């Protein structure tokens, strides 16, 4: 019997013209876009981690939900995160997750994960521009604005 090998196909399709995409120029602009597209029915119930994928002009290519967890946390698999980043040919990213409690303070775990992702991103010449913590009421906390990047 002969061994077989599966074919691997990698694809990404941009459906929105570049000129029509949101341009990121501040943490507030990113937080507003994130809040607009976050599931309002679950933002108070469970923590979700997303990545905002950006082109070289800081226009949003897309927002990808990396993981959905419980009330107090979610697990982020860096292999899945970077598969999406690399597949979409993104040159910069903004990390985001919600705090169902509404607390807008970065935990030690939040800081550690951010720095781990940032170190990995440097290997691929991908910039981590920010990490946004989003509260159920739309308020936010920016790692970049608070000197944590």
HUGIJO-V778545 format. One record per run of one state. SS is the DSSP state (~ for helix, > for strand, _ for the rest). FROM is the first residue (numbers start at 1). LEN is the number of residues. If there is no record, write none. Layout:
# HUGIJO-V778545
<<SS,FROM,LEN> <SS,FROM,LEN>>
This chain:
# HUGIJO-V778545
<<_,1,17> <~,18,3> <_,21,2> <>,23,1> <_,24,3> <~,27,11> <_,38,10> <>,48,7> <_,55,4> <>,59,10> <_,69,9> <~,78,10> <_,88,4> <>,92,8> <_,100,8> <~,108,16> <_,124,3> <>,127,9> <_,136,4> <>,140,3> <_,143,7>>
